[in-house]
Amino acid sequence: MFAMKLTLILLGALLYLVGTLCWLFWAGPELLSTGTTEALIYALFGTCAWLLISFGLAIRIIKKARTTAGGR
C-alpha cells in the first residue's frame, strides 16, 4: 500500500511540475505574444487557474503536515 501511495504522490508531483513548466515557458508566453483580446483573456484565466491549483496544493500540504490544524 505504501508503494502505491508513493507512486501516486510522485506522479502528481511530476504532472504538476510538467504543467507548471509548460504554462510558464510555453503556453503563457505564447498567448501573451499573440496579443489578441481572446488570447489575453485565456492567459489571464489560465494564470488564475494555475495560481488556484498552486495555493490549494500548498494548503493541502500544510494541513496534512499539521494534523491537528483541520479539526479538533
C-alpha positions in Angstrom: 0.0 0.0 0.0 2.9 2.4 0.7 4.3 1.8 -2.7 1.0 2.8 -4.3 0.7 6.0 -2.3 4.3 6.9 -3.1 3.7 6.2 -6.8 0.6 8.5 -6.8 2.4 11.2 -4.9 5.4 11.2 -7.3 3.1 11.0 -10.3 1.1 14.0 -9.0 4.3 16.0 -8.4 5.6 15.2 -11.8 2.3 16.2 -13.5 2.3 19.5 -11.5 5.9 20.2 -12.4 5.4 19.5 -16.1 2.2 21.6 -16.2 3.9 24.5 -14.4 6.8 24.4 -16.8 4.6 24.2 -19.8 2.4 27.1 -18.7 5.2 29.4 -17.6 7.6 28.8 -20.5 5.4 27.7 -23.4 1.6 28.4 -23.3 1.5 31.6 -21.3 4.2 33.5 -23.2 2.7 32.3 -26.5 -0.7 33.6 -25.5 0.8 36.9 -24.4 2.8 37.3 -27.6 -0.2 36.8 -29.8 -1.7 40.0 -28.4 -5.4 39.4 -29.3 -8.1 40.1 -26.7 -9.1 36.5 -26.7 -5.6 35.2 -26.1 -5.1 37.7 -23.3 -8.3 36.6 -21.6 -7.1 33.0 -21.9 -3.8 33.9 -20.4 -5.5 35.7 -17.5 -7.8 32.8 -16.7 -5.0 30.2 -17.2 -2.8 32.1 -14.8 -5.7 32.4 -12.3 -6.3 28.6 -12.6 -2.6 27.8 -12.1 -2.5 30.1 -9.0 -5.6 28.4 -7.5 -4.1 25.0 -8.1 -0.8 26.1 -6.5 -2.3 27.6 -3.5 -4.7 24.7 -3.0 -1.7 22.3 -3.1 0.2 24.4 -0.6 -2.8 24.5 1.8 -3.2 20.7 1.4 0.4 20.1 2.2 0.3 22.4 5.3 -2.9 20.8 6.6 -1.5 17.3 6.0 1.7 18.2 7.9 -0.3 19.6 10.9 -2.9 17.0 11.6 -4.4 19.0 14.5 -4.9 22.1 12.4 -8.0 20.8 10.5 -10.4 19.6 13.2 -10.1 19.4 16.9 
